[in-house]
Amino acid sequence: MIIVIVTFKISLDITETKLKEKFMESSELYKNTQGLTRKNYLSDIKNNIAGGVYHFDTLENAQKWFDDERIDWLTQRYSKPEINFYNNPIVIDNISKEIIS
């Protein structure tokens, strides 16, 4: 399993409400993303940072998603993103009461 953390600067004048609207506009894109099991949107209006935490099944699927076209799209929509990939060897899911490895 792979976690991808994406952050980018957002406009100084954007509100939490407007940012949430922008997130909702793009949310349908992720419903059929190959290998994506979960995505969480992030916002820190006070520090003008937003982004997402993505949970993928494999590094290959994560890297395919974050190709040059996706990075260009994020850059045009918000700003140039910082993207970091991490191995996720264990997940504790308190909703399903599972430990997944």
N, C-alpha and C positions, 0 to 999 in steps of 0.2 A: 504494500500500500504506500501511496505517496501523498504528502501534503505539499501544496504549493501556496505560498503566501505572496500576495501581490499588493503593493502599496504604491500610491501616486499622490502628488500634490493636487489639491482642488482649489478652485477660485476662492479668494478671500471673502467674496460677497454671497457665496452659496449658503443657503439655510439647510437645516436638517430635513425639512419638508421637501425642498426642491431636490436634494440629493436622493432622498427615498424615492421620489417620482422617477428620477433618472435610473435608479436601480431597478424599479419595477418595469420600466420600458425595456430593459435588457434581460429580464429574468426568464422569459420564454426561451431565449437562446440556449439555456443550460439544461432544459428538460431532456434533450436527446443527445447530449454530448457523450461521445463514446468513452466509457470507462469512468465517468464522473459519478460518484455516489452521493456527494453532498457539496454544496457551496454555501458559504456564509459571507454576507456582505459586511464590510467594516466601515465605520466612520469615526473620525475624531475632528469635528468641526472646529474646536478650539485651536487645534494645531494645523488645520487645513490639510488633513491627510484622510484618504479613504482607500478602499481596496477590497480584497476578498481572500478568503481561505477556502481552498479547493481540496477535496479528498478524491484522489484517483486510484484506480485499481493497479495501474502500472506506470512506470516512468515513461515508457513509450507513448502511452495515451496522453499523459500530461504534456510531454514535449510536443506531440502532434497538435494539441490544442493551442499551445502558446507559440505558434509559428510567427513568422515575420508579419503576416497579414493581421493576426490578432493583436500583436504589439502595436502596429500602426493604428489599428482601430481604437485601442485604449488611449494611445497618445493623442489622437485627434479628439476623442471624446472628453478626456480629462487632462492628462499630461503624460510624459514618458514614465512608464511604470518601472518599479524595481521588482524583479521576480526571483524568488528563491524556492528551490526544490529540496524537500527533506524526505528521508525514509521514515515511514511510520510503522514500526514493527508491531505495536500493540495499540488497540483501541479499547477503551472502557466505555461501554454504552449503558448508562444508567436507566434509559427508557426501556430497552429490551432486557436489561439485567445480564448483559453478555460481556465477556472479555474476548476480543477477537485478535488473533495473532496470525 
